[in-house]
Amino acid sequence: MITLAKLESKICVDTFNKRVNVTANVTVGELAEELRKYNLTLENFASINDQSVGGFIQAGCHGTGALVPPVNDQVEGLVLVTPGLGPIRILPGTHTFKDTQNEVDIKIIADDELFSLVKCGLGGLGIVYEVTLRCVPLENLEEVTKVFRLEELKKIHTRLLLENRHVRYMWYPFTDSVVVVTSNPTSKTAAPVALSHSHSLKPLREIMTHRTGGPSERPGDPTSLAAFRDALISLDPLNVDFIRQVNKAEVQCWKNLEGTRIGTSPEILSFDCGGQQCVYEVAFKVEQNCAHNESPDIEFVMRLLKRIETLNIPAPAPIEQRWSQSSSSMMSPAYSTSISDIFTWIGIIMYLPVGSDLHTLNARWNIKEVFHKVYTKVLLEAGPVDPLQLRAHWAKLDLPAPEGNELSELRAKLRKQYPLKLYNTYRRLLDPNSILTNQWMDLLIAQND
């Protein structure tokens, strides 16, 4: 593994052209804080801001917003360090801005095809050293959180997608409730006073008290909903009845938290995902049929929820659903040649207890077995979408077990979904001796056949 942690960080903001040159080791959160000084920010953010800028673009992170592209489409240029050609600055073939830096040892390649591949390059085409990102003016967002019943949501789903800049759904297995979070620009500056954690977490505290026999509130108890859920689920993570109970209580917590809050986009668009977890996420293009009020994106999740209940899968909440505009990056799961295409992203999760004792280690192993051998397969078979249209989020795609046909089937699927022949042609040019490869790249991406 190569780390850029000790690389000297650099952030150069171009306020006139609204873009920033940043070294790949800078975290998204650090970049957002620096841009704030210039009243700028990024167009979109993923759920967490602790990842490096390099990983942010290379793994296909996406944020949410049906009319907002994934984050790799904010890239206007980047510098790769490659074994084959040395350091190279890659730009689109139609680039118009003048490079004013003293880069006598850096070759400049302006090529649309390579630029499209490398924006979401998985780290296999070279080490990302520096990225040029497009920025937007910093503004406040007003976030509205509301719990809907499924039948209510179905009636307004299309309107929610088209009338809100950012929207995400949190589905709760074994319930008919969906938590909807929308965010839009606002001129407001003052947010309403938030409800106390003690009040909002009361439904989960009651379960904890019943299970442990302790007081309803104890020093050291988690103070966030995500952390409290992690602690509670760790008591019995594969007990379907217990998970059902926790999910229903969490819906009540969200009803306590309904309302609005106001903050900048980095503050509003990032959120607490919880602790250690197994996670899998897929994306597919939404073929909306407004004339017949058909919404394959939510139909997909409804089928998934039905299968979860039928098979008694101990599926904790939430099932996260977000949307994005298509991406111009050929290796993005949301790639399309049409900017009008909308993609949905659906993620499932199981939380892992933390500890090194034998009981905890066994629990972690059992959870991983259920997640990978049962839950993930149910997600991929949920329909009504053709399984070939389901593209896994690269950062959440683990290697299958070596036994059986799963690995060969996944390799074949990826070759149908992505231009891997073209990708590997550039890999041989930029990394002829496969210095930057690893087992994941060799088994899933490289062409050895």
Steps between C-alpha positions, in 0.01 A plus 500: 500500500617852420414783737535871437451588866848660529475691174518876546141623470417774253175684433504778237166675450418682176212725606457661156445169318346327802729201516764360730824305456544264792742219580331161521590443866286789627173381653169618361423662836830692499436616145148617588635701794760673280249575224269651760753783547437598138121455521526193275422133539468178297189424300423183694629289787490133591368386838835543678767770461794313654615333178782645291426696185676227300271229631202734474526510120667167418245272671189651343348685799172663412312703764133554419287710267324382184633800308848498655771273350731272705805669648743380230320732257627797704852413375645741241849352495740290703864407535591131504836354593542200271773235473480509119493871414601665825290790631229606253226762514185365336242743364193473279579543132288815489658670802520879473670616819869583492733307729702766683705271722868431450477136398800449273525132603131421464367388164159635404257263330173648376290203400127451558515120508778475757350786703166318514666181622732656753242719680369180660816297443494271808865588565607258227617752240744684725539662839279808520725782620291810435143573394336809349139519617216725394351704785169677560407794724453406864137524609280380780273202457174442679461133586151361561457159663161328491374144550260377232286192469574306185167575334549873563850493355399322180265786412764774528823315419562647153423851623744459790780405260442784257417780744787451747869548433596222742278216618563168669275228638562277799288185478421297811458123456200347681319837499303699244693819578755694298705789636537767231772766526496788251740795476470820302674840481365761740570856600415416862782507754342395830400139562223389737605368840561125472318250718709353780669168437341369817153553355573385144677179608239398756356208292848344466584566865191309605616192310848529649355525851281195442788294359766594755293575809697820557377857547338678204792743476855421602825696487691401188191408296527591130353842426432464125230286344752309287730421794210396724366273226845340464518430874150359508530274196829358632301332779335258255591585139353195324175469695229592247237584764744724685609681182133552410444655842802729467398613150151594617642691797740686273209617285350650815830676567486657156143613561636681807766658279267618221560861410757724339860603551718744314871488423754512219505218247801321662313504832164389362598244236732290716339274760583242764509152344570315824795285600664195342275334248452277198356705216411442137361757258374482143403760243273479200342736249143599584263458208216714636156454345308801628200429276435174683632625836767229496810549713743209459738653754257467791343185357844343527523579871145383563582163346817485709303571819252227414781247448660604831176425683434175312849366570518642855828679435614694811532820297570808711418851388539690295493385142644819354373627166645798318504636144739669264519634150700284261880514494729564202762268656503170311593302813227656714203278591284795386667543161279608212545705185179688584516765774120475539521144638434452870655222707392368837741360758375244753711382793446224755682466830572275796683632805802324651554490877842621612730290717774238496343240731396166353127569528529826306728350235253216444214747476688705239571189294135389513376846399735507202380156392134606506575832332706365210331164442138602559428872522719615210361231271145603588587861408641394163194288423237749617393606148314635306833620359711267286789389730746607230380860545593494870848644537675467834659801669873435446595583861254239628581217263681223688667201342271196504610182673738302276283189505208463260422706192444840661836647403480395135139620478592838648795536261275425204238749623755780541627440147150555366442810713826690453756562220764289675684421176558871446580554868762225495652638180573824683619305806764328287612840369506677836609207717671248267649291782181494711667677792171651617296182495359296787294185543170682454619660175655177372193286564222742400641751251813361329454302181692177532277298277 
